[in-house]
Amino acid sequence: MTQQYLIGELSVRLERLQGAARDAAMGDVETLRRQVETRPVAGLAAAMIMALALADRLCWDSLARGDLVAFTSQAEISADLRLFGVCARLLEDD
């Protein structure tokens, strides 16, 4: 996979996560997305870990509010992020 492809694919997944985020977390996702798009490719693995941590936080927040619709959407995006990370070799497959 080319470096630009990896950046673009992670950016698209972060855009989906941003759309599923509530007001306070939208800025966090947007900031991470901007970093992915503007920083060197060497930082993608760290950005992937941050994205998964952020997605996890969003899921827990949704569960705490009892918002199962948001949780379901965020969990799907989180699973897709992880799968992409493993396939792109940005994460280890545990």
N, CA, C and O atoms as CSV, one atom per row, in Angstrom:
chain,resi,resn,atom,element,x,y,z
A,1,MET,N,N,0.844,-1.176,0.000
A,1,MET,CA,C,0.000,0.000,0.000
A,1,MET,C,C,0.891,1.241,0.000
A,1,MET,O,O,1.920,1.281,0.674
A,2,THR,N,N,0.487,2.228,-0.750
A,2,THR,CA,C,1.267,3.453,-0.784
A,2,THR,C,C,0.997,4.280,0.465
A,2,THR,O,O,-0.025,4.111,1.131
A,3,GLN,N,N,1.910,5.157,0.764
A,3,GLN,CA,C,1.772,6.004,1.943
A,3,GLN,C,C,0.549,6.907,1.839
A,3,GLN,O,O,-0.168,7.097,2.822
A,4,GLN,N,N,0.312,7.456,0.671
A,4,GLN,CA,C,-0.842,8.341,0.496
A,4,GLN,C,C,-2.154,7.574,0.657
A,4,GLN,O,O,-3.129,8.109,1.183
A,5,TYR,N,N,-2.174,6.339,0.208
A,5,TYR,CA,C,-3.356,5.495,0.378
A,5,TYR,C,C,-3.643,5.280,1.860
A,5,TYR,O,O,-4.788,5.404,2.295
A,6,LEU,N,N,-2.616,4.959,2.635
A,6,LEU,CA,C,-2.784,4.740,4.070
A,6,LEU,C,C,-3.307,5.996,4.765
A,6,LEU,O,O,-4.213,5.931,5.596
A,7,ILE,N,N,-2.727,7.122,4.415
A,7,ILE,CA,C,-3.176,8.394,4.995
A,7,ILE,C,C,-4.636,8.649,4.635
A,7,ILE,O,O,-5.440,9.000,5.499
A,8,GLY,N,N,-4.974,8.474,3.371
A,8,GLY,CA,C,-6.347,8.716,2.919
A,8,GLY,C,C,-7.350,7.785,3.564
A,8,GLY,O,O,-8.428,8.218,3.974
A,9,GLU,N,N,-7.009,6.516,3.659
A,9,GLU,CA,C,-7.933,5.553,4.261
A,9,GLU,C,C,-8.146,5.821,5.745
A,9,GLU,O,O,-9.273,5.728,6.232
A,10,LEU,N,N,-7.092,6.150,6.462
A,10,LEU,CA,C,-7.248,6.469,7.873
A,10,LEU,C,C,-8.051,7.758,8.036
A,10,LEU,O,O,-8.872,7.868,8.947
A,11,SER,N,N,-7.822,8.712,7.177
A,11,SER,CA,C,-8.569,9.968,7.220
A,11,SER,C,C,-10.066,9.739,6.991
A,11,SER,O,O,-10.898,10.333,7.677
A,12,VAL,N,N,-10.403,8.889,6.039
A,12,VAL,CA,C,-11.814,8.585,5.766
A,12,VAL,C,C,-12.466,7.936,6.981
A,12,VAL,O,O,-13.601,8.263,7.327
A,13,ARG,N,N,-11.757,7.023,7.627
A,13,ARG,CA,C,-12.307,6.363,8.813
A,13,ARG,C,C,-12.474,7.351,9.961
A,13,ARG,O,O,-13.445,7.271,10.714
A,14,LEU,N,N,-11.544,8.272,10.098
A,14,LEU,CA,C,-11.671,9.304,11.128
A,14,LEU,C,C,-12.834,10.251,10.820
A,14,LEU,O,O,-13.512,10.728,11.730
A,15,GLU,N,N,-13.055,10.513,9.547
A,15,GLU,CA,C,-14.199,11.346,9.160
A,15,GLU,C,C,-15.504,10.662,9.570
A,15,GLU,O,O,-16.417,11.320,10.067
A,16,ARG,N,N,-15.596,9.356,9.367
A,16,ARG,CA,C,-16.780,8.604,9.791
A,16,ARG,C,C,-16.932,8.655,11.307
A,16,ARG,O,O,-18.043,8.810,11.815
A,17,LEU,N,N,-15.826,8.525,12.028
A,17,LEU,CA,C,-15.876,8.592,13.485
A,17,LEU,C,C,-16.308,9.979,13.938
A,17,LEU,O,O,-17.076,10.113,14.891
A,18,GLN,N,N,-15.823,10.998,13.269
A,18,GLN,CA,C,-16.204,12.367,13.607
A,18,GLN,C,C,-17.703,12.565,13.426
A,18,GLN,O,O,-18.344,13.245,14.226
A,19,GLY,N,N,-18.258,11.975,12.380
A,19,GLY,CA,C,-19.699,12.083,12.150
A,19,GLY,C,C,-20.525,11.372,13.200
A,19,GLY,O,O,-21.691,11.705,13.409
A,20,ALA,N,N,-19.922,10.388,13.868
A,20,ALA,CA,C,-20.634,9.628,14.897
A,20,ALA,C,C,-20.361,10.162,16.304
A,20,ALA,O,O,-20.895,9.641,17.283
A,21,ALA,N,N,-19.525,11.205,16.402
A,21,ALA,CA,C,-19.141,11.749,17.712
A,21,ALA,C,C,-20.137,12.804,18.179
A,21,ALA,O,O,-20.835,13.426,17.379
A,22,ARG,N,N,-20.180,12.982,19.473
A,22,ARG,CA,C,-20.969,14.060,20.056
A,22,ARG,C,C,-20.138,15.335,20.026
A,22,ARG,O,O,-18.956,15.310,19.684
A,23,ASP,N,N,-20.762,16.437,20.383
A,23,ASP,CA,C,-20.144,17.757,20.264
A,23,ASP,C,C,-18.735,17.860,20.839
A,23,ASP,O,O,-17.828,18.326,20.149
A,24,ALA,N,N,-18.531,17.438,22.078
A,24,ALA,CA,C,-17.235,17.618,22.732
A,24,ALA,C,C,-16.131,16.831,22.042
A,24,ALA,O,O,-15.007,17.321,21.925
A,25,ALA,N,N,-16.425,15.637,21.590
A,25,ALA,CA,C,-15.394,14.787,20.987
A,25,ALA,C,C,-15.149,15.088,19.513
A,25,ALA,O,O,-14.134,14.668,18.956
A,26,MET,N,N,-16.063,15.808,18.880
A,26,MET,CA,C,-15.887,16.105,17.456
A,26,MET,C,C,-14.576,16.836,17.195
A,26,MET,O,O,-13.885,16.561,16.213
A,27,GLY,N,N,-14.243,17.765,18.080
A,27,GLY,CA,C,-13.006,18.520,17.928
A,27,GLY,C,C,-11.771,17.645,18.075
A,27,GLY,O,O,-10.775,17.835,17.377
A,28,ASP,N,N,-11.845,16.676,18.998
A,28,ASP,CA,C,-10.717,15.758,19.188
A,28,ASP,C,C,-10.484,14.926,17.929
A,28,ASP,O,O,-9.346,14.736,17.502
A,29,VAL,N,N,-11.563,14.437,17.346
A,29,VAL,CA,C,-11.440,13.622,16.137
A,29,VAL,C,C,-10.941,14.483,14.983
A,29,VAL,O,O,-10.096,14.051,14.200
A,30,GLU,N,N,-11.459,15.690,14.879
A,30,GLU,CA,C,-11.026,16.587,13.800
A,30,GLU,C,C,-9.535,16.906,13.916
A,30,GLU,O,O,-8.822,16.931,12.913
A,31,THR,N,N,-9.071,17.150,15.135
A,31,THR,CA,C,-7.656,17.432,15.353
A,31,THR,C,C,-6.788,16.244,14.953
A,31,THR,O,O,-5.768,16.411,14.284
A,32,LEU,N,N,-7.194,15.047,15.365
A,32,LEU,CA,C,-6.436,13.851,15.003
A,32,LEU,C,C,-6.431,13.648,13.494
A,32,LEU,O,O,-5.407,13.292,12.911
A,33,ARG,N,N,-7.559,13.870,12.878
A,33,ARG,CA,C,-7.650,13.718,11.417
A,33,ARG,C,C,-6.710,14.687,10.707
A,33,ARG,O,O,-6.028,14.312,9.753
A,34,ARG,N,N,-6.675,15.915,11.168
A,34,ARG,CA,C,-5.795,16.923,10.571
A,34,ARG,C,C,-4.326,16.509,10.743
A,34,ARG,O,O,-3.514,16.689,9.836
A,35,GLN,N,N,-3.998,15.958,11.909
A,35,GLN,CA,C,-2.632,15.492,12.143
A,35,GLN,C,C,-2.268,14.360,11.179
A,35,GLN,O,O,-1.167,14.334,10.628
A,36,VAL,N,N,-3.192,13.435,10.984
A,36,VAL,CA,C,-2.944,12.314,10.064
A,36,VAL,C,C,-2.672,12.833,8.662
A,36,VAL,O,O,-1.797,12.320,7.966
A,37,GLU,N,N,-3.408,13.834,8.253
A,37,GLU,CA,C,-3.297,14.354,6.890
A,37,GLU,C,C,-2.065,15.226,6.671
A,37,GLU,O,O,-1.651,15.429,5.530
A,38,THR,N,N,-1.475,15.742,7.742
A,38,THR,CA,C,-0.385,16.700,7.559
A,38,THR,C,C,0.958,16.244,8.112
A,38,THR,O,O,1.983,16.856,7.813
A,39,ARG,N,N,0.973,15.202,8.896
A,39,ARG,CA,C,2.233,14.741,9.486
A,39,ARG,C,C,2.820,13.595,8.684
A,39,ARG,O,O,2.137,12.984,7.861
A,40,PRO,N,N,4.097,13.307,8.932
A,40,PRO,CA,C,4.759,12.212,8.199
A,40,PRO,C,C,4.082,10.864,8.444
A,40,PRO,O,O,3.480,10.634,9.493
A,41,VAL,N,N,4.192,10.005,7.479
A,41,VAL,CA,C,3.604,8.670,7.528
A,41,VAL,C,C,4.128,7.877,8.726
A,41,VAL,O,O,3.432,6.995,9.229
A,42,ALA,N,N,5.321,8.173,9.180
A,42,ALA,CA,C,5.901,7.445,10.315
A,42,ALA,C,C,5.038,7.542,11.568
A,42,ALA,O,O,5.150,6.702,12.460
A,43,GLY,N,N,4.189,8.546,11.646
A,43,GLY,CA,C,3.325,8.723,12.808
A,43,GLY,C,C,1.976,8.036,12.698
A,43,GLY,O,O,1.142,8.166,13.595
A,44,LEU,N,N,1.747,7.305,11.610
A,44,LEU,CA,C,0.423,6.690,11.413
A,44,LEU,C,C,0.091,5.623,12.454
A,44,LEU,O,O,-1.060,5.521,12.877
A,45,ALA,N,N,1.061,4.838,12.870
A,45,ALA,CA,C,0.784,3.799,13.866
A,45,ALA,C,C,0.338,4.440,15.180
A,45,ALA,O,O,-0.613,3.972,15.806
A,46,ALA,N,N,1.010,5.496,15.595
A,46,ALA,CA,C,0.618,6.203,16.815
A,46,ALA,C,C,-0.759,6.836,16.651
A,46,ALA,O,O,-1.564,6.817,17.582
A,47,ALA,N,N,-1.033,7.393,15.484
A,47,ALA,CA,C,-2.342,7.987,15.227
A,47,ALA,C,C,-3.437,6.923,15.255
A,47,ALA,O,O,-4.545,7.181,15.724
A,48,MET,N,N,-3.128,5.739,14.758
A,48,MET,CA,C,-4.096,4.645,14.782
A,48,MET,C,C,-4.442,4.268,16.221
A,48,MET,O,O,-5.610,4.057,16.549
A,49,ILE,N,N,-3.437,4.186,17.066
A,49,ILE,CA,C,-3.671,3.860,18.474
A,49,ILE,C,C,-4.516,4.946,19.135
A,49,ILE,O,O,-5.417,4.641,19.916
A,50,MET,N,N,-4.229,6.211,18.827
A,50,MET,CA,C,-5.031,7.313,19.376
A,50,MET,C,C,-6.462,7.250,18.861
A,50,MET,O,O,-7.403,7.501,19.614
A,51,ALA,N,N,-6.633,6.919,17.588
A,51,ALA,CA,C,-7.975,6.824,17.008
A,51,ALA,C,C,-8.782,5.729,17.693
A,51,ALA,O,O,-9.963,5.918,17.984
A,52,LEU,N,N,-8.158,4.595,17.949
A,52,LEU,CA,C,-8.869,3.510,18.629
A,52,LEU,C,C,-9.212,3.880,20.059
A,52,LEU,O,O,-10.293,3.539,20.540
A,53,ALA,N,N,-8.319,4.566,20.744
A,53,ALA,CA,C,-8.607,5.013,22.110
A,53,ALA,C,C,-9.756,6.018,22.115
A,53,ALA,O,O,-10.616,5.988,22.996
A,54,LEU,N,N,-9.763,6.897,21.135
A,54,LEU,CA,C,-10.835,7.877,21.021
A,54,LEU,C,C,-12.168,7.200,20.700
A,54,LEU,O,O,-13.199,7.547,21.277
A,55,ALA,N,N,-12.146,6.250,19.794
A,55,ALA,CA,C,-13.368,5.506,19.458
A,55,ALA,C,C,-13.885,4.743,20.667
A,55,ALA,O,O,-15.093,4.681,20.896
A,56,ASP,N,N,-12.979,4.165,21.439
A,56,ASP,CA,C,-13.363,3.458,22.659
A,56,ASP,C,C,-14.045,4.405,23.636
A,56,ASP,O,O,-15.075,4.071,24.222
A,57,ARG,N,N,-13.465,5.587,23.806
A,57,ARG,CA,C,-14.057,6.597,24.698
A,57,ARG,C,C,-15.455,6.995,24.233
A,57,ARG,O,O,-16.373,7.133,25.041
A,58,LEU,N,N,-15.605,7.178,22.927
A,58,LEU,CA,C,-16.918,7.536,22.388
A,58,LEU,C,C,-17.945,6.441,22.674
A,58,LEU,O,O,-19.079,6.726,23.060
A,59,CYS,N,N,-17.536,5.192,22.481
A,59,CYS,CA,C,-18.446,4.070,22.745
A,59,CYS,C,C,-18.879,4.046,24.206
A,59,CYS,O,O,-20.063,3.889,24.505
A,60,TRP,N,N,-17.927,4.200,25.109
A,60,TRP,CA,C,-18.262,4.185,26.530
A,60,TRP,C,C,-19.162,5.362,26.899
A,60,TRP,O,O,-20.086,5.204,27.697
A,61,ASP,N,N,-18.908,6.523,26.338
A,61,ASP,CA,C,-19.769,7.689,26.594
A,61,ASP,C,C,-21.194,7.434,26.113
A,61,ASP,O,O,-22.157,7.781,26.797
A,62,SER,N,N,-21.326,6.838,24.954
A,62,SER,CA,C,-22.648,6.537,24.416
A,62,SER,C,C,-23.378,5.529,25.297
A,62,SER,O,O,-24.574,5.673,25.554
A,63,LEU,N,N,-22.663,4.515,25.756
A,63,LEU,CA,C,-23.275,3.530,26.654
A,63,LEU,C,C,-23.703,4.176,27.962
A,63,LEU,O,O,-24.772,3.866,28.488
A,64,ALA,N,N,-22.885,5.064,28.487
A,64,ALA,CA,C,-23.211,5.746,29.740
A,64,ALA,C,C,-24.474,6.602,29.599
A,64,ALA,O,O,-25.243,6.749,30.549
A,65,ARG,N,N,-24.673,7.157,28.417
A,65,ARG,CA,C,-25.879,7.962,28.153
A,65,ARG,C,C,-27.066,7.089,27.769
A,65,ARG,O,O,-28.196,7.573,27.702
A,66,GLY,N,N,-26.820,5.819,27.519
A,66,GLY,CA,C,-27.890,4.928,27.076
A,66,GLY,C,C,-28.258,5.127,25.618
A,66,GLY,O,O,-29.363,4.777,25.206
A,67,ASP,N,N,-27.347,5.683,24.832
A,67,ASP,CA,C,-27.590,5.952,23.415
A,67,ASP,C,C,-27.083,4.769,22.592
A,67,ASP,O,O,-25.949,4.770,22.114
A,68,LEU,N,N,-27.936,3.767,22.434
A,68,LEU,CA,C,-27.528,2.546,21.744
A,68,LEU,C,C,-27.343,2.746,20.246
A,68,LEU,O,O,-26.545,2.044,19.625
A,69,VAL,N,N,-28.059,3.681,19.664
A,69,VAL,CA,C,-27.896,3.959,18.237
A,69,VAL,C,C,-26.491,4.506,17.975
A,69,VAL,O,O,-25.801,4.048,17.064
A,70,ALA,N,N,-26.071,5.493,18.784
A,70,ALA,CA,C,-24.727,6.054,18.629
A,70,ALA,C,C,-23.679,4.993,18.931
A,70,ALA,O,O,-22.682,4.882,18.217
A,71,PHE,N,N,-23.900,4.210,19.986
A,71,PHE,CA,C,-22.943,3.164,20.340
A,71,PHE,C,C,-22.750,2.174,19.195
A,71,PHE,O,O,-21.619,1.817,18.866
A,72,THR,N,N,-23.841,1.734,18.591
A,72,THR,CA,C,-23.754,0.765,17.499
A,72,THR,C,C,-22.944,1.324,16.340
A,72,THR,O,O,-22.091,0.634,15.783
A,73,SER,N,N,-23.208,2.564,15.980
A,73,SER,CA,C,-22.471,3.203,14.890
A,73,SER,C,C,-20.992,3.340,15.235
A,73,SER,O,O,-20.129,3.040,14.411
A,74,GLN,N,N,-20.703,3.788,16.436
A,74,GLN,CA,C,-19.316,3.977,16.857
A,74,GLN,C,C,-18.577,2.646,16.962
A,74,GLN,O,O,-17.395,2.563,16.629
A,75,ALA,N,N,-19.267,1.609,17.422
A,75,ALA,CA,C,-18.634,0.286,17.525
A,75,ALA,C,C,-18.285,-0.265,16.139
A,75,ALA,O,O,-17.228,-0.870,15.959
A,76,GLU,N,N,-19.163,-0.058,15.171
A,76,GLU,CA,C,-18.882,-0.486,13.793
A,76,GLU,C,C,-17.658,0.241,13.240
A,76,GLU,O,O,-16.789,-0.371,12.619
A,77,ILE,N,N,-17.602,1.539,13.469
A,77,ILE,CA,C,-16.475,2.337,12.985
A,77,ILE,C,C,-15.196,1.904,13.687
A,77,ILE,O,O,-14.145,1.798,13.054
A,78,SER,N,N,-15.277,1.656,14.972
A,78,SER,CA,C,-14.127,1.202,15.746
A,78,SER,C,C,-13.596,-0.133,15.222
A,78,SER,O,O,-12.387,-0.312,15.075
A,79,ALA,N,N,-14.503,-1.062,14.942
A,79,ALA,CA,C,-14.101,-2.369,14.407
A,79,ALA,C,C,-13.427,-2.203,13.045
A,79,ALA,O,O,-12.432,-2.866,12.753
A,80,ASP,N,N,-13.972,-1.320,12.221
A,80,ASP,CA,C,-13.382,-1.063,10.910
A,80,ASP,C,C,-12.003,-0.425,11.045
A,80,ASP,O,O,-11.082,-0.770,10.304
A,81,LEU,N,N,-11.857,0.504,11.987
A,81,LEU,CA,C,-10.559,1.123,12.238
A,81,LEU,C,C,-9.520,0.069,12.614
A,81,LEU,O,O,-8.408,0.059,12.087
A,82,ARG,N,N,-9.898,-0.809,13.527
A,82,ARG,CA,C,-8.972,-1.840,13.979
A,82,ARG,C,C,-8.589,-2.783,12.835
A,82,ARG,O,O,-7.416,-3.112,12.655
A,83,LEU,N,N,-9.580,-3.207,12.077
A,83,LEU,CA,C,-9.308,-4.108,10.957
A,83,LEU,C,C,-8.368,-3.445,9.951
A,83,LEU,O,O,-7.423,-4.068,9.469
A,84,PHE,N,N,-8.634,-2.190,9.642
A,84,PHE,CA,C,-7.753,-1.461,8.734
A,84,PHE,C,C,-6.346,-1.374,9.313
A,84,PHE,O,O,-5.370,-1.589,8.595
A,85,GLY,N,N,-6.231,-1.064,10.594
A,85,GLY,CA,C,-4.934,-0.965,11.236
A,85,GLY,C,C,-4.142,-2.258,11.151
A,85,GLY,O,O,-2.937,-2.243,10.902
A,86,VAL,N,N,-4.823,-3.375,11.359
A,86,VAL,CA,C,-4.150,-4.682,11.278
A,86,VAL,C,C,-3.741,-4.966,9.838
A,86,VAL,O,O,-2.603,-5.359,9.581
A,87,CYS,N,N,-4.662,-4.769,8.898
A,87,CYS,CA,C,-4.364,-5.059,7.489
A,87,CYS,C,C,-3.258,-4.152,6.941
A,87,CYS,O,O,-2.461,-4.574,6.102
A,88,ALA,N,N,-3.216,-2.916,7.417
A,88,ALA,CA,C,-2.192,-1.973,6.960
A,88,ALA,C,C,-0.888,-2.129,7.748
A,88,ALA,O,O,0.081,-1.408,7.512
A,89,ARG,N,N,-0.881,-3.065,8.668
A,89,ARG,CA,C,0.283,-3.340,9.520
A,89,ARG,C,C,0.676,-2.143,10.376
A,89,ARG,O,O,1.850,-1.914,10.665
A,90,LEU,N,N,-0.352,-1.384,10.772
A,90,LEU,CA,C,-0.156,-0.302,11.716
A,90,LEU,C,C,-0.390,-0.781,13.139
A,90,LEU,O,O,0.014,-0.130,14.102
A,91,LEU,N,N,-1.054,-1.939,13.260
A,91,LEU,CA,C,-1.341,-2.574,14.546
A,91,LEU,C,C,-0.980,-4.044,14.442
A,91,LEU,O,O,-0.964,-4.619,13.354
A,92,GLU,N,N,-0.695,-4.636,15.574
A,92,GLU,CA,C,-0.472,-6.075,15.608
A,92,GLU,C,C,-1.816,-6.765,15.792
A,92,GLU,O,O,-2.711,-6.236,16.452
A,93,ASP,N,N,-1.948,-7.936,15.211
A,93,ASP,CA,C,-3.168,-8.729,15.344
A,93,ASP,C,C,-3.031,-9.601,16.581
A,93,ASP,O,O,-2.244,-10.547,16.605
A,94,ASP,N,N,-3.800,-9.274,17.600
A,94,ASP,CA,C,-3.724,-10.037,18.856
A,94,ASP,C,C,-4.695,-11.180,18.854
A,94,ASP,O,O,-4.768,-11.929,19.828
